[in-house]
């Protein structure tokens, strides 16, 4: 473990503010990063002050004035080299993700691969920041639109993706010409510092400082200052719906932009004609992957009554075969929850579900011993149970039976969240119904795959209390830029639009 930390340039105590290079001295306090598998201390981080936040913002604002004028393909070349630097450190960064947030090794490596992939995507994007050309109604006039960088933007990330979600934002923002100030979760600060160091080495090699800033501080001082800051035209935030409502309201009051990725209460529907083998595999990873700590985790499962009796025993068997333990050990499928509070939340949700009429089919208990481990759990439930409308960040799957596809879709949609959804079916008609305007109301709707594991090429995000934001692929880059419409008169007359005459 110590070798990994040392190779990534992490010390026993690390500064919590970086304006390109670290800001030394004058910190507000200190936090420890704990390994959730055994609660051992990985390292400490000094908490930044508001004054240090000001230093980071000033540097990011200064750098923006120069960075925006570097041609986008040249910005893309620097981002390409960041992707290569992340690729070279993938094993160590993936191990650090496992150590700090408890993901199994394959998922830790997969998260870093997402950052590498989005860097590759951003390189191509740097030559494709397209605007449209429109035909003017006026003779000798040309109309077109172009896109310009926004400025210094704020990125707030959650513990469960301590590397990739920042990259989704930062790599795109960088090729768009923005600078980025990152406020990571206090539960995963070391991954943020290590990631920043890797990318900062590339920037420094090219003579750039301040393009990426990092600020690790408390929500009440640094966080509130950040979201109120008029110098940051965009705040991209990933976290709970409660947090998102606060950020959205504050940023909207100052007429800034928010890109919000919030809670999910994701569902899978299984029709009688589904391939049961791939359904079981898709449900298992969706519900149990990352120990249920993904915003796309499968939390609700709707089974057609005709196949429920066949499928539930297969699921229970699969759940009992999940190996729980050290996330870096070979063969482990379920690592720990992030901390003791998450375990308490798991136990509270199970008890509440039972009190509301649910039946535990498998799991339902914490794993005794060191660390924050719980048993992956399946609970037979009804859609009317209030607990099923909530997001519990733990491996709890509520199972329901339905009679018609229309009934299942209505139940799926009848929750406040709207992130990810899936149907398993071999029926073209059922699949198209699920994907139609009267089908799933989620930002992500899949057929014959689970709710987790989105590729970087598609825009990622959800509706309703999930926040409405879109990150990563497709045209998500537009969130980091401002649109400008241009009209050029190359004639010798001055006709007005709509045929208006205004001659003296």
C-alpha positions in Angstrom: 0.0 0.0 0.0 2.7 2.5 1.0 4.6 1.8 -2.3 1.5 2.8 -4.2 1.1 6.0 -2.3 4.8 6.9 -2.6 4.9 6.2 -6.4 2.0 8.6 -6.8 3.8 11.4 -4.8 1.5 11.2 -1.8 3.0 12.0 1.6 1.8 11.3 5.1 0.3 14.8 5.2 -0.6 16.5 2.0 -1.6 20.1 1.2 -5.3 20.6 0.3 -5.0 23.5 -2.2 -3.3 23.5 -5.6 -3.2 26.4 -8.0 -1.3 24.2 -10.4 1.5 23.8 -7.8 0.6 23.3 -4.1 -0.2 26.2 -1.8 1.8 25.9 1.3 0.8 26.8 4.9 -2.1 28.4 6.7 -4.6 25.6 6.5 -7.9 25.4 8.4 -7.5 21.9 9.8 -6.7 18.3 8.9 -8.7 15.3 7.8 -7.6 11.6 7.5 -8.3 9.4 4.5 -9.3 5.9 5.8 -9.2 2.6 4.0 -12.9 1.4 4.3 -11.8 -2.2 4.2 -10.0 -2.0 7.6 -10.3 1.6 8.7 -6.5 2.1 8.5 -5.2 5.6 7.8 -3.9 6.0 4.3 -2.8 9.6 4.7 -3.9 13.1 5.9 -4.8 16.2 4.0 -4.8 19.8 5.2 -8.1 21.5 4.7 -8.0 24.6 2.6 -9.2 28.0 3.8 -11.3 30.6 1.9 -8.1 32.6 1.4 -6.5 29.7 -0.3 -9.6 29.2 -2.4 -9.2 32.8 -3.5 -5.6 32.1 -4.6 -6.8 29.1 -6.7 -9.6 31.1 -8.4 -7.3 34.0 -9.1 -4.8 31.7 -10.8 -7.5 29.9 -12.7 -8.9 33.2 -13.9 -5.5 34.4 -15.0 -4.7 31.2 -16.8 -8.1 31.3 -18.6 -7.1 34.6 -20.3 -4.2 32.8 -22.0 -5.5 29.2 -22.3 -8.7 30.2 -24.2 -6.5 31.7 -27.0 -4.5 28.5 -27.5 -5.9 26.8 -30.6 -8.3 24.0 -29.6 -6.3 21.3 -31.4 -3.2 22.4 -29.4 -5.2 22.2 -26.2 -6.3 18.7 -27.4 -2.7 17.7 -27.8 -2.0 18.5 -24.2 -5.1 16.6 -23.1 -3.9 13.7 -25.2 -0.6 13.6 -23.3 -2.6 13.7 -20.0 -4.4 10.6 -21.2 -1.1 9.0 -21.8 0.2 10.0 -18.4 -2.9 8.5 -16.8 -2.4 5.3 -18.8 1.2 5.0 -17.5 -0.1 5.4 -13.9 -3.2 3.3 -14.4 -2.2 0.4 -12.1 -1.3 2.7 -9.2 -4.2 5.0 -9.6 -6.6 2.1 -9.8 -5.1 0.6 -6.7 -5.5 3.9 -4.9 -9.2 4.0 -5.9 -9.6 0.6 -4.4 -7.7 1.5 -1.2 -9.5 4.8 -0.7 -13.2 4.0 -1.6 -13.3 0.2 -1.6 -13.9 -0.6 -5.2 -12.7 -4.1 -6.3 -9.5 -4.0 -8.3 -11.3 -4.4 -11.7 -13.6 -1.5 -11.0 -10.7 0.7 -9.7 -8.8 0.0 -12.9 -12.0 0.5 -14.9 -12.5 3.9 -13.4 -9.1 5.1 -14.4 -9.7 3.7 -17.9 -12.8 5.9 -18.1 -10.5 8.9 -17.5 -8.1 7.7 -20.2 -11.0 7.1 -22.6 -12.6 10.6 -22.1 -9.2 12.1 -22.7 -9.0 10.3 -26.0 -12.6 11.5 -26.8 -11.6 15.0 -26.0 -8.7 15.0 -28.3 -11.0 14.3 -31.3 -13.5 16.8 -30.0 -10.8 19.5 -30.0 -11.2 19.5 -33.8 -15.0 19.3 -33.8 -16.3 22.2 -31.8 -18.8 22.9 -34.6 -21.2 25.7 -35.1 -24.0 25.9 -37.7 -24.2 28.1 -40.8 -27.7 29.6 -41.4 -29.1 31.3 -44.5 -30.0 34.9 -43.9 -33.3 36.4 -45.2 -31.3 39.5 -46.1 -29.4 39.8 -49.3 -25.6 39.9 -49.0 -25.7 38.7 -45.4 -24.1 35.6 -43.9 -25.2 34.0 -40.6 -23.4 31.5 -38.5 -22.9 30.5 -34.9 -19.7 29.8 -33.0 -18.8 28.5 -29.5 -16.5 30.2 -27.1 -15.1 29.1 -23.7 -17.0 30.0 -20.6 -14.2 30.8 -18.1 -13.0 29.1 -14.9 -15.5 26.4 -14.0 -16.1 24.6 -10.7 -16.3 20.8 -10.5 -17.6 19.2 -7.3 -17.3 15.4 -7.2 -18.6 12.6 -5.0 -16.5 9.8 -3.3 -17.8 6.9 -5.4 -16.1 8.0 -8.6 -13.1 9.9 -7.3 -11.2 10.0 -10.6 -13.5 9.5 -13.6 -16.2 12.1 -13.0 -13.7 14.9 -12.7 -12.1 13.7 -15.9 -15.5 13.7 -17.7 -15.7 17.4 -16.9 -12.1 18.5 -16.9 -11.0 16.9 -20.2 -13.9 18.3 -22.1 -13.7 21.7 -20.4 -9.9 21.9 -21.2 -10.3 21.3 -24.9 -13.2 23.8 -24.9 -10.8 26.4 -23.5 -11.9 26.6 -19.9 -9.9 26.3 -16.8 -11.1 24.0 -14.0 -11.3 24.2 -10.2 -11.9 20.8 -8.6 -13.5 20.3 -5.2 -13.5 16.6 -4.5 -15.2 14.6 -1.7 -13.6 14.8 1.6 -14.0 11.0 1.7 -11.6 10.5 -1.3 -9.0 13.4 -1.2 -5.9 11.3 -2.0 -7.2 10.1 -5.3 -7.9 13.7 -6.3 -4.4 14.9 -5.3 -2.7 12.0 -7.1 -4.8 12.6 -10.3 -4.1 16.3 -10.2 -0.4 15.7 -9.8 -0.3 13.4 -12.9 -2.1 15.9 -15.1 -0.2 18.9 -13.6 3.1 17.3 -14.6 1.9 17.4 -18.3 0.7 21.0 -18.1 4.0 22.1 -16.4 6.0 20.5 -19.1 4.3 22.7 -21.6 4.7 25.8 -19.5 1.1 26.0 -18.2 0.0 26.7 -14.6 -3.4 27.2 -13.2 -5.4 25.4 -16.0 -6.3 22.8 -13.3 -6.8 23.9 -9.7 -7.7 21.7 -6.7 -9.3 22.8 -3.5 -10.0 20.4 -0.6 -12.1 22.1 2.0 -15.3 22.1 4.0 -18.7 22.6 2.5 -19.7 25.5 4.9 -16.7 27.7 4.0 -15.0 26.7 0.8 -18.1 24.9 -0.8 -20.5 27.8 -0.1 -17.9 30.3 -1.3 -17.4 28.4 -4.5 -21.1 28.0 -5.5 -21.7 31.7 -4.7 -18.7 32.9 -6.8 -19.8 35.0 -9.8 -16.4 34.3 -11.3 -17.4 30.7 -11.9 -20.0 30.7 -14.7 -20.6 27.0 -14.4 -20.8 24.7 -11.4 -20.8 21.0 -12.3 -21.8 18.9 -9.2 -22.2 15.2 -8.6 -23.8 14.1 -5.3 -27.1 13.8 -3.5 -30.3 15.4 -4.5 -30.3 17.4 -1.3 -26.9 18.9 -2.2 -28.0 19.5 -5.8 -31.1 21.5 -4.7 -28.9 23.7 -2.7 -26.3 24.3 -5.4 -29.0 24.7 -8.1 -30.8 27.4 -6.1 -27.7 29.4 -5.2 -26.2 29.3 -8.7 -29.5 30.1 -10.3 -29.9 33.1 -8.0 -26.7 34.6 -9.5 -27.8 33.6 -13.0 -25.0 31.1 -13.4 -25.2 27.6 -14.9 -25.5 24.3 -13.1 -24.7 20.9 -14.4 -26.2 18.5 -11.8 -25.8 14.7 -11.6 -27.7 13.7 -8.5 -29.5 10.7 -7.1 -30.7 7.6 -8.9 -33.4 4.9 -8.1 -32.8 2.8 -11.1 -35.0 -0.1 -12.2 -34.7 -3.2 -14.4 -37.8 -4.8 -16.0 -37.8 -8.4 -17.0 -40.3 -9.7 -19.5 -41.3 -13.4 -19.9 -39.4 -13.7 -23.2 -36.1 -12.4 -21.8 -32.8 -14.4 -21.9 -32.7 -15.3 -18.2 -29.0 -16.0 -18.1 -27.9 -12.5 -19.3 -30.7 -11.0 -17.2 -29.3 -12.6 -14.0 -25.8 -11.3 -14.9 -27.0 -7.8 -15.7 -29.1 -7.6 -12.5 -26.2 -8.9 -10.4 -23.6 -6.4 -11.6 -26.2 -3.5 -11.6 -27.2 -4.2 -8.0 -24.0 -5.4 -6.4 -21.2 -3.7 -8.4 -19.3 -1.1 -6.3 -21.2 -2.5 -3.3 -24.3 -0.6 -4.5 -22.6 2.7 -4.3 -23.1 3.9 -7.9 -25.7 6.5 -8.9 -26.7 4.0 -11.6 -27.0 1.0 -9.2 -30.0 -1.2 -9.8 -32.2 -0.6 -6.7 -35.6 -1.9 -8.0 -36.3 -5.0 -10.0 -39.7 -5.6 -11.7 -40.4 -9.2 -12.7 -43.3 -10.4 -14.8 -45.4 -12.6 -12.6 -45.0 -15.5 -15.1 -41.3 -15.8 -14.6 -40.8 -14.5 -11.1 -40.9 -17.9 -9.5 -38.1 -19.1 -11.9 -35.9 -16.0 -11.7 -35.9 -15.2 -8.0 -34.2 -18.5 -6.9 -31.5 -17.9 -9.5 -30.9 -14.4 -8.2 -30.7 -15.6 -4.6 -28.2 -18.3 -5.6 -26.1 -15.7 -7.4 -26.2 -13.4 -4.4 -25.0 -16.1 -2.0 -22.0 -16.8 -4.3 -20.7 -13.2 -4.2 -17.3 -13.1 -2.5 -17.1 -10.3 0.0 -13.7 -9.0 1.2 -10.5 -7.2 0.5 -11.2 -5.2 -2.7 -7.6 -5.8 -3.9 -7.7 -9.6 -3.4 -8.2 -11.9 -6.4 -11.8 -13.1 -6.7 -13.5 -10.5 -4.5 -16.7 -9.2 -6.0 -18.0 -7.0 -3.2 -15.8 -4.5 -1.3 -16.8 -2.4 1.7 -19.1 0.5 2.0 -17.3 3.9 2.3 -17.6 4.3 6.1 -19.5 3.3 9.2 -22.2 5.8 8.5 -23.0 4.0 5.2 -23.3 0.7 7.1 -25.7 2.3 9.5 -27.7 3.7 6.6 -27.9 0.1 5.1 -29.1 -1.4 8.4 -31.7 1.4 8.8 -33.0 0.8 5.3 -33.4 -2.9 5.8 -35.2 -2.5 9.1 -37.5 0.1 7.5 -38.3 -2.1 4.6 -39.2 -5.0 6.9 -41.4 -2.7 9.0 -43.2 -1.6 5.9 -44.0 -5.2 4.9 -40.9 -6.3 3.0 -39.4 -9.8 3.1 -35.6 -10.3 3.1 -34.8 -13.1 0.7 -31.1 -13.0 1.1 -28.5 -10.9 3.0 -29.7 -8.0 5.1 -26.9 -7.9 7.7 -23.5 -6.3 8.2 -20.5 -8.5 8.1 -18.9 -8.8 11.5 -15.2 -7.9 11.8 -13.0 -5.0 10.7 -14.0 -2.7 7.9 -17.4 -1.6 6.6 -18.8 -4.7 4.9 -22.4 -5.7 4.4 -24.2 -8.5 2.7 -25.7 -7.9 -0.7 -29.4 -8.0 -0.1 -32.7 -8.8 -1.9 -36.0 -7.8 -0.4 -39.4 -8.8 -1.8 -41.4 -5.6 -1.7 -44.4 -3.7 -3.1 -44.2 -0.4 -5.1 -46.3 1.3 -2.4 -43.5 0.9 0.3 -42.1 4.4 0.9 -38.5 3.1 1.4 -38.6 2.0 -2.2 -38.9 5.6 -3.4 -35.6 6.5 -1.7 -32.0 6.0 -2.7 -30.0 4.0 -0.2 -26.3 4.0 -1.2 -25.8 0.3 -0.4 -26.4 -3.1 -2.2 -30.1 -3.4 -1.5 -32.4 -4.7 -4.3 -36.2 -4.4 -4.0 -38.1 -7.0 -6.1 -41.6 -6.6 -7.3 -44.0 -8.6 -9.5 -46.1 -7.1 -12.3 -48.8 -8.3 -14.7 -48.4 -6.0 -17.7 -45.5 -4.1 -19.2 -47.6 -0.8 -19.0 -48.0 -1.4 -15.2 -44.3 -2.1 -14.8 -43.3 1.1 -16.7 -45.8 3.2 -14.6 -44.3 1.8 -11.4 -40.7 2.4 -12.6 -41.5 6.0 -13.4 -43.4 6.6 -10.2 -40.3 7.8 -8.2 -38.7 11.2 -7.8 -35.5 10.1 -9.6 -34.9 9.5 -13.3 -31.4 8.4 -14.1 -31.0 4.9 -15.5 -33.3 2.1 -16.5 -33.3 -1.2 -18.4 -35.5 -3.9 -19.8 -34.6 -7.5 -20.6 -36.8 -8.8 -23.5 -36.5 -10.4 -26.9 -39.6 -8.7 -28.0 -39.1 -5.8 -30.5 -42.5 -4.4 -29.5 -41.7 -4.5 -25.8 -38.3 -2.9 -26.3 -39.6 -0.1 -28.5 -42.5 0.6 -26.0 -39.9 0.9 -23.2 -37.9 3.3 -25.3 -40.8 5.4 -26.6 -42.2 8.6 -25.2 -44.7 6.6 -23.1 -41.9 4.4 -21.8 -39.1 5.0 -19.4 -38.8 8.6 -18.2 -35.1 8.2 -17.4 -32.1 9.9 -19.1 -30.7 6.4 -19.8 -32.8 3.6 -21.1 -31.2 0.3 -22.0 -32.3 -3.0 -23.6 -30.7 -6.3 -22.6 -28.0 -4.7 -20.5 -28.1 -3.5 -16.9 -28.4 0.0 -15.5 -24.7 0.5 -14.7 -21.6 0.7 -16.8 -22.3 3.6 -19.2 -19.8 4.2 -22.0 -18.2 7.6 -22.4 -19.4 8.1 -25.9 -23.0 8.8 -24.8 -24.2 11.8 -22.8 -24.6 10.7 -19.2 -27.3 12.1 -16.9 -30.9 11.9 -15.8 -34.2 13.7 -15.3 -36.4 14.9 -12.5 -34.5 14.9 -9.1 -31.5 13.5 -10.9 -30.8 17.1 -12.0 -31.1 17.1 -15.8 -27.3 17.5 -16.4 -25.4 15.7 -19.2 -21.7 14.9 -19.0 -19.2 12.9 -21.1 -20.0 12.1 -24.7 -22.3 13.2 -27.5 -22.8 17.0 -27.4 -22.2 17.4 -23.7 -19.3 19.6 -24.5 -21.8 22.5 -25.2 -22.3 22.8 -21.4 -18.8 24.1 -21.1 -19.1 26.8 -23.8 -21.2 29.8 -24.7 -22.9 30.1 -28.0 -22.6 33.2 -30.2 -24.6 34.0 -33.3 -22.9 36.1 -35.9 -24.3 38.1 -38.8 -22.0 39.6 -41.4 -23.2 42.2 -44.0 -20.9 42.1 -47.0 -23.1 44.3 -49.2 -23.5 48.1 -49.5 -27.1 48.3 -48.2 -28.5 47.9 -44.7 -31.7 45.9 -45.0 -33.5 45.1 -41.7 -34.9 41.8 -40.7 -38.6 41.1 -41.0 -38.8 43.7 -43.8 -38.8 46.6 -41.4 -38.2 50.0 -43.0 -36.5 52.7 -40.8 -35.3 55.3 -43.3 -35.1 59.0 -42.2 
